Structure formats: C-alpha cells, structure tokens
Amino acid sequence: MPKHIDKTTQLLNVDLDIYSRFNLEPLVAALASKVFVLYIGRPRRTYEAHLELSVHPKSADAAIRRFAALIRSLPKAPRKLWDTAKIRDFNIGVQVAMAPFSSVTLLAHGTVQAAADLKARIVFTIYAPEMSKKSVSKKRPKAVNSPRTKAVR
C-alpha cells in the first residue's frame, strides 16, 4: 500500500488495451518510441497489448487524441493489425478519493469521433478510494467466534 494517500480524485492515465487473434508485436513495435509497454503477450488464445503514452497526458482527452494520431499514422501492416483486432479500448483510469464530492472528465466531440473512426471503445476503470492502514483497521468488524471465522483467520 502506498505511504502517501491522495486526498483528491484524479486521472491516473489512459491505457490502450488491444485484443486480437493475431500477434500484436509488429503493431507495438511501430508505436514503440511513443508508448510504454505495460504488457504484450498471449496468456490464452488471444493476443493482448496494454500500452500507455511515454509522456504523461494532461487529460484523458489529450491522451486519446494522441493515441488516435499515432494509430492513424501507422504503416499499412501494423494498421491492418489494429483494424482486425477484436477489442480496441481507450481505458481511462481514475483514482477516486473522498474529495471533491464530484469530479468531471470531459471528452470533446472530436475525441469521441476519433475513437469511433478507429472503431475503438472508450472505457473507464474507477479505482476505489485508498485507505490508510489505520482507517482500515478501525472499520474492520470484530470477529465472532464461530467455525467459519476461525478458518478465515
């Protein structure tokens, strides 16, 4: 668990998640100088690539636009891999905190259109507020002596 717990809701990053029947290494290689590879491989029957921009974006909107520009500029063979992928997600990661009460992530019409033109989805991954160890232990209910609770301990 991190030592510092952020007290405000914030954008973490935008990941590009791609799933395909075909090896995605040529696609990732074509983007390599502009992205950070989180994972590339084939854990089961589907190839996966999970990428982030090499420069942290100022906003989700800016990140998706940058990814879209990179994809539009791909050479023919890597672009074909993109076009034949089963799933193409711009995954916006948001870390929620107790403040502010609400938070807005804006995506401009042009950004949504750019994703749609690439046949990509825009998805959100929302992470629950992180708690310090002290606040977690204070909220944990006391165990009742029963066969079930003994097995869990």
Secondary structure, 3 states (H helix, E strand, C coil): CCCCCCCECEEEEEEEEEEECCCCHHHHHHHCCCEEEEEEECCCCCEEEEEEECCCCCCHHHHHHHHHHHHHCCCHHHHHHHHHCCEEEEEEEEECCCECCCCCCCCCHHHHHHHHHCCCEEEEEEECCCCCHHHHHHHCCCCCCCHHHHHHC
